[in-house]
Each structure stands twice: as C-alpha cells, then as structure tokens.
C-alpha cells in the first residue's frame, strides 16, 4: 500500500479479515464436506467392487465343482460291463481322460464298499471303503464332495462321488481332484489386488487351499468354526478386511483377506489431493484477497488524497474570494482616485494652459491619458470579477479571443511567447453564452501559457467546420505524456505543483453544456493542441443547465 498506510491500517485489517473469512470458511466447509463425501463414496464403491469380485469367484468355483459332478454323472450312465470289468474299464477310461483331462484318478465301487475298477497313477486298492466318511455320505445323499484329505497315499486331495441306481446294479463312481488343481481354480484370473489372500476353509475353519500366510493345508486358519450365513460377510480387524461367502456346491467358505492400506490407498491419495487443493486454493484466494484489499484501500487512499487536495484548493479559493472581496473595494477606490486625477489633469490643462510650458502641457496630457486608460482597464477588470447573468447572445469569437490575448499581453511579452493567428475569412458569429464561453477559452489559453513557460509560440486557429465553428489552441510546450492523456479531464488531476486540476475539466463541461466539445490533439508545434467545436446556434439546455437557461433573456 502506498502513502499513509497507518491511516487505513484498521480498515485494511477489517477488510482483509472479512474477505478471508468469506473466502476460507466456505472453502473449508465445502472442501471438507466434498472430501468426506468423496471418501465415503469411494470406500463404499471399493467394498462393493470387492464383494462383487468374491461373489464372481464363488460362482466360478461352484460352476467348476458342479461341472465335475455333472461329468461324473455322465460317466455313471455308462453300461455296467464297461464300469465293472477292469480290462474294458481301462479301454473306456483311456478315451475318457482325453475328453475330461481333470480325471486323474477314477474308481468304481459297489454299495458294499468293494472297489470294482480303478484307473489312475497308483495301484488298485483291494481294501474295503465302506467305513470311509465320503463313502457313507454318497450312499446316503447320492452326491458328495469331501473336504481336503490325505487318503491312504498321504496326498492332499478332495473326493467327488456320485451314486448310480440304474439297471438294478447300484454303483459308486468316485474321482479325486488334487489340492493344486483346486488352488489354481481359486486364483484363476485373479487380478484385483496384488497382496490379496484368497483361500477356502471348511466348516471347522481349516485351510482347503494354500494361503499367502504360509500355513499348510488342513491347518487351522484362525477364522474359527464357520456357521452358515447368507450373502457376503465383511469384517475389519488388525488393518485387514476379510470377506467370506459360502459355496453352494461344497460345504466350504471362500475367504478373501486384503490389507486396508492397499485397498484404500486411493482414499489416502484423495485426502492428500484434497489437502493440497485446499492449500493451493487458499494461496490463490489469499493472493486475490490481498490484491483486492490493497486495491480497495489504495483507492480509498487516492480518494482521501484528492479530498485533501480539494480541501486545500477550497481553502485557497476561500482565501482568494475573501481577498477579492476586500480587493474590489480597494480597486474601486483606485478607480475613483484615477477619475479624480483625470478630472484634475483636464482642469489644469484647460485653465492653466497659458501659464505652462509646452513640456508641462505635454506631461499633463500624458497623465490624463494614462489615468483614463488605467481607469478603463480597471473598470473592465472589475466587470470580469462580477459574475454576468447567463444570457444567450451573438458572440464574435475572434473579438473575444483577441480581448483575452490582450489581457495576457504583458505575461506573453515577459515570457517571450509569440501568438500566431490563423483565421478563416467570413466567419459567422455564433449564438451562445458569452460569459461561460470566455471562461472556457480563458482556461485553455492559460493552460497553454503555463505549458510554454518561455520562448515559444501559441497557435490560435479559428475556422468553419460545417455547421459548426472550430477553435484550436496549440502550444509549443513539452506536451502531455501518453500515460496522463486519459486523466487530464479528471477533476483535481494535475501535474503542476500549484495547479488546481479544475481548468480543463471545467472547460470541457462548459463546452459540452453549450452543445460543443473539447478534444485533445497532437500539436503541429510539438506540444499540445485543444480543439473546441461549437455550434453556430446554441442547441438548448442540457441537464443541469435547464433551469439556468430558462431564465435567460434573448
């Protein structure tokens, strides 16, 4: 802030606080609400995405197991002789394994638990299987998928068995799927999160597939016994989020465990983004608030300075007015004394002419002429000091301007300023307010004299301009800087130390009120030129002049 900052310090602080509050409070509230809402929505959508992914994984596993059951049932429709005679069974399964590559171990049993035929990587078992859990379950239910078990060969696998009741020869067909195949189905096309841990557990919470935690198969997963529930269950604990859902094709629970930091990492990024957006927005707002506050206070300071300048000018005008009131009486007394001197010189010249020498007689004449001339000039000056009644009359522009130049003759002579005239012939008189027009032209002339200072020229051109008359007053002074050209008609704006800043604005207002215009132009003499265009006939009152003009006599 420029000039006298302490004068507006309290106002500046209040404006700054008000603007900051009105900008930052809504920013923080709206930003906070938006951030909270966005984070909540993102978390909800992320969890919904994970739930959809787990449900799709469940559907894939159910479809895989149901397809295996359907394929075993299709095998069960094979004629009994192909399933119970080992040689024919070997030939049959040779083609069967090409059609169903997942079948690595296929066995056929009667309802007594005796193995009738076997095809696989191991030797045929001769022991009875009626005491096995999976065998009892399939006899009772018709279809059964076992939990992960080691079996006689101590290799982890699951058993899928179906019962055939056709042709009065019921049979049990069983196939096994190793743990690796099941694990591959659990992780098939899994692309959700890199650190996700997806696995299967049975009712007792034992692993049915491998886990990223490194626990071995059929070990306790730490999830505890699993009671049945509908849909997907979501649990959060120890920085983890666990989603569990029951399979429909087997008595297992599909579990997916995620790190909360990884799942909600974009939320943290969003919070950082919101924070930095708030900081950057705050900086931008602070910049504009400071700029606005400074601009407002600077304008107030400029207005205050202009008011102070106007106050000084008013005090000066008041002083000049009061002095002028006293001076008018003094000048009137001088006029009277000059009149007495004139009368005295004329009386002496008339009555004492015979007693005076030629030199004295000549001196008396000179005294009378000088006193008379001074008296006349003072009378004219006093008439200028008294405001004329506004009146629209015929005005000879050339005579008026010549009269003004004559009044400035001494000033022009002392400064060695030459006046150059360019006047068109047969110029018409104009009908306007003589007093106000003289005031405007006087301001322009005085402005030109002040600009030239010494040893220069003032060009006065008077010409017809269509239906108007144009008066151009140009000086050979330094000219007006480009930066000040837009401001010279602003009231109180001045570049002179002792200037009032009212001469040009008053001249322009008077000319506009009289139906004319005042234009700043480039001077051919290198300085400044003001072109005044006046109508030949006063067009009538405008705005504030209406009441004034209505009282004029013509």
Secondary structure, DSSP 8 states (H G I E B T S, - for coil): --S-GGGGHHHHHHHHHHHHHHHHHHHHHHHHHHHHHHHHHHHHHHHHHHHHHHHHHHHHHHHHHHHHHHHHHHHHTS-HHHHHSHHHHHHHHHHHHHH-TT-S-EEEEETTS-EEEEESSS----S--TTSHHHHHHHHHSEEE---B-TTTT--EEEEEEEE-GGG--EEEEEEEEHHHHHHHHSTT--S-TT-EEEEE-TT-BBSS--TT---TTSB-SS------SS-EEEEETTEEEEEEE-SSSS-EEEEEEEHHHHTHHHHHHHHHHHHHHHHHHHHHHHHHHHHHHHHHHHHHHHHHHHHHHHHHHHHHHHHHHHHHHHHHHHHHHHHHHHHHHHHHHHHHHHSGGGS-HHHHHHHHHHHHHHHHHHHHHHHHHHHHS-----EEEE-HHHHHHHHHHHTHHHHHHTTEEEEEEE-TT---EEEEHHHHHHHHHHHHHHHHHHH-SSEEEEEEEEEETTEEEEEEEE-S----GGGTTTTTSTT--SSTT--S-HHHHHHHHHHHTT-EEEEEE-TTSSEEEEEEEESB-----TTHHHHHHT---
